[in-house]
């Protein structure tokens, strides 16, 4: 399957098809399994609902296998994971990622915090928080691995062979947002997707995009566990002392700008996807 994924480089139309296959087909399959398992084991309903997340990606995997069946798999292409960390190096890259994610979220929050979270979304994330280890594995491991493999490793890498880097990153980020199937997650997902996509384009490393995604999701999960009484739709502005919000925002903005400038400078020129 690894060889098939490396050789599969979808264009714009097929990338959108993949998104809908995953969101709709994969969603239906995982829902059916969740309902069936909940019926058989009613006391473990929440665990099944959360833990079945990887099942969503069975449907797109089958589709890709069928599309690639019988094709020549020996053509030279850039693999899904072909890391190049430039003069920053792997350790500094991952260290900067830990700093970049919380500060990036802090400065982007005003762009989507005006959306009011509906009750069903609050209940969904409450269930994830109450799922303990299973919820953490789903949010911090399964979601980053499978979503990055599809949205960056397959879709973005494919688009980079068919269009300009800027268009490829924006389109893949929009698809990443649409996959969440609701505006309350879609807007922050698009913003995060632009960051993940740019770093993937610069480094060719699927591992760093997975790590960025995992840190992002882990922070949200840990906040839910540490502050269980804080409403899910609380913002940084709600939990930050009023006299500190603006200074922290300015510091976060400076950190993000400086970090991105360093990454852009020391990753050098990205290796071409047009091999």
C-alpha positions in Angstrom: 0.0 0.0 0.0 2.9 2.3 0.7 4.1 2.1 -2.9 0.6 2.8 -4.2 0.3 5.9 -2.0 3.7 7.1 -3.2 2.6 6.8 -6.8 -0.9 8.2 -6.3 -0.8 12.0 -7.1 -4.4 13.2 -7.6 -5.3 16.5 -9.2 -7.8 19.0 -8.0 -11.0 17.2 -9.1 -9.9 13.8 -7.7 -8.7 15.4 -4.5 -12.2 16.8 -3.9 -13.6 13.4 -4.7 -11.3 11.9 -2.1 -12.5 14.4 0.5 -16.2 13.6 -0.1 -15.5 9.8 -0.2 -13.8 10.1 3.2 -16.3 12.4 4.9 -19.5 10.8 3.6 -18.5 7.2 2.7 -16.1 6.8 5.6 -18.5 8.6 8.0 -21.4 6.3 7.1 -19.3 3.2 7.5 -17.9 4.2 10.9 -21.4 5.3 12.0 -22.9 1.9 11.1 -20.2 0.1 13.0 -20.6 2.4 16.0 -24.3 1.8 16.1 -23.9 -2.0 15.8 -21.2 -2.2 18.4 -23.1 0.1 20.8 -26.2 -2.2 20.4 -24.1 -5.3 21.3 -22.1 -3.5 24.0 -24.3 -0.7 25.3 -22.1 0.3 28.2 -19.2 1.1 25.9 -21.1 3.3 23.4 -18.9 6.4 23.7 -15.7 4.4 23.4 -16.8 2.8 20.2 -17.9 6.1 18.7 -14.6 7.8 19.4 -12.3 4.8 18.9 -13.7 3.9 15.4 -12.2 7.0 13.9 -9.6 5.2 11.7 -12.5 3.2 10.0 -13.3 6.4 8.1 -10.2 6.0 6.1 -10.9 2.5 4.9 -13.2 3.8 2.2 -10.7 6.2 0.6 -7.9 3.5 0.9 -10.1 1.1 -1.1 -10.8 3.8 -3.7 -7.1 4.6 -4.1 -6.3 0.9 -4.4 -8.9 0.5 -7.1 -7.7 3.6 -9.1 -4.1 2.4 -9.0 -4.8 -1.2 -9.7 -3.0 -2.2 -12.9 -1.0 1.0 -13.2 2.7 1.2 -13.6 4.1 1.7 -10.1 7.7 2.2 -11.1 7.6 5.9 -12.2 9.9 8.2 -10.3 8.0 10.4 -7.8 8.8 12.1 -4.6 7.6 9.9 -1.7 5.0 10.9 0.7 7.6 11.3 3.4 10.9 12.6 2.1 12.2 14.8 4.9 14.6 17.7 4.4 15.0 20.0 7.4 17.6 22.3 5.9 20.0 24.1 8.1 17.6 24.1 11.0 17.9 20.3 11.4 15.3 17.9 12.7 15.6 18.6 16.4 15.3 22.4 16.2 12.4 21.9 13.7 10.4 19.9 16.2 11.3 22.2 19.0 10.0 25.2 17.1 6.8 23.3 16.3 6.0 23.1 20.0 6.4 26.8 20.3 4.6 27.7 17.1 1.3 25.8 17.6 0.0 27.6 20.8 1.1 31.0 19.6 -0.3 30.5 16.2 -3.7 29.4 17.7 -3.6 32.4 20.0 -3.3 35.0 17.2 -5.7 33.2 14.9 -8.5 32.8 17.4 -10.2 36.1 16.8 -10.9 35.0 13.2 -13.3 32.3 14.3 -14.1 32.9 18.0 -17.2 34.8 17.0 -18.9 31.5 15.9 -21.2 30.2 18.6 -20.7 26.5 19.2 -24.0 24.6 19.1 -25.0 22.2 21.8 -24.4 19.0 19.9 -20.8 20.1 19.3 -20.3 20.8 23.0 -21.7 17.3 23.8 -19.4 15.7 21.3 -16.3 17.2 22.7 -17.4 16.5 26.2 -17.7 12.9 25.3 -14.2 12.9 23.9 -12.9 14.5 27.1 -14.7 11.9 29.2 -13.3 9.0 27.1 -10.0 9.2 28.8 -7.1 7.3 27.1 -9.3 6.3 24.1 -10.3 9.9 23.5 -6.7 11.1 23.8 -5.5 8.4 21.3 -8.2 9.4 18.9 -7.6 13.1 19.1 -3.8 13.2 19.5 -2.7 10.2 17.5 -5.4 8.8 15.1 -6.7 12.1 13.8 -3.2 13.6 13.1 -1.8 10.5 11.5 -4.8 9.7 9.2 -5.7 13.3 8.4 -2.2 14.3 7.6 -1.6 11.2 5.5 -4.6 12.1 3.4 -4.6 15.9 3.3 -0.9 16.5 3.2 0.7 13.2 2.1 -1.7 12.4 -0.6 -3.8 15.5 -1.6 -1.2 18.3 -1.1 1.6 16.3 -2.6 -0.6 15.5 -5.6 -1.7 19.1 -6.0 2.0 20.2 -5.9 2.5 18.2 -9.1 -0.4 19.9 -10.9 -0.4 23.5 -9.7 1.6 26.2 -7.9 2.7 25.7 -4.3 0.4 28.6 -3.1 -2.7 27.2 -4.8 -1.9 23.6 -3.7 -1.5 24.7 -0.1 -4.7 26.8 -0.1 -6.8 24.1 -1.9 -5.6 21.3 0.4 -6.4 23.5 3.4 -9.9 24.2 2.2 -10.4 20.5 1.7 -9.1 19.9 5.2 -11.7 22.3 6.6 -14.5 20.8 4.5 -13.7 17.3 5.9 -14.8 18.4 9.3 -18.3 19.0 8.0 -19.1 21.9 10.2 -18.1 25.6 10.3 -17.2 25.6 14.0 -14.2 23.3 13.2 -13.7 24.1 9.5 -12.4 27.7 9.9 -9.7 26.9 12.4 -8.9 23.7 10.4 -8.4 25.8 7.3 -6.0 28.1 9.1 -4.1 25.3 10.7 -4.1 23.5 7.3 -2.3 26.4 5.7 0.4 26.2 8.4 0.7 22.4 8.2 0.7 22.5 4.4 3.4 25.2 4.2 5.7 23.3 6.6 5.1 20.1 4.6 5.9 21.8 1.4 9.1 23.3 2.8 10.4 20.1 4.5 8.7 17.2 2.6 8.3 15.7 6.1 5.0 14.0 6.8 6.3 13.4 10.4 6.5 17.1 11.2 3.0 17.9 9.9 1.7 15.0 12.0 3.6 16.3 15.0 2.2 19.8 14.5 -1.3 18.4 14.2 -0.8 16.2 17.3 0.5 19.1 19.4 -2.4 21.2 18.3 -5.0 18.6 19.3 -3.2 17.6 22.4 -3.3 21.1 23.8 -7.1 21.3 23.4 -7.5 17.9 25.0 -5.3 18.7 28.0 -7.1 22.0 28.6 -10.4 20.1 28.6 -9.0 17.7 31.2 -7.3 20.3 33.4 -10.2 22.7 33.4 -13.3 20.5 33.1 -15.6 23.3 34.3 -14.6 25.7 31.5 -17.2 25.7 28.7 -16.0 24.2 25.5 -16.6 27.4 23.6 -14.4 29.5 25.9 -11.7 31.5 24.2 -8.2 32.5 25.2 -9.6 36.0 25.8 -12.1 34.5 28.2 -9.5 32.7 30.3 -6.7 35.4 30.1 -6.7 38.3 32.5 -7.9 41.4 30.7 -4.7 43.3 31.3 -2.6 40.5 29.9 -4.5 39.5 26.8 -3.1 42.2 24.5 0.6 41.9 25.6 0.4 38.1 25.2 -1.2 38.5 21.8 1.6 40.8 20.6 4.3 38.5 22.0 2.6 35.5 20.3 2.4 37.4 17.0 6.1 38.2 17.2 7.0 34.6 18.0 5.0 33.3 15.0 6.5 35.8 12.6 10.0 35.2 13.8 9.6 31.4 13.7 8.2 31.4 10.2 10.9 33.7 8.9 13.6 31.4 10.4 11.9 28.3 8.9 11.6 30.0 5.5 15.2 31.1 5.5 16.9 28.0 6.8 14.9 25.3 5.0 16.4 26.7 1.8 14.7 25.8 -1.4 12.2 23.0 -1.2 12.9 19.8 -3.2 10.8 19.9 -6.4 7.7 17.6 -6.5 8.0 17.6 -10.3 10.4 14.6 -10.7 
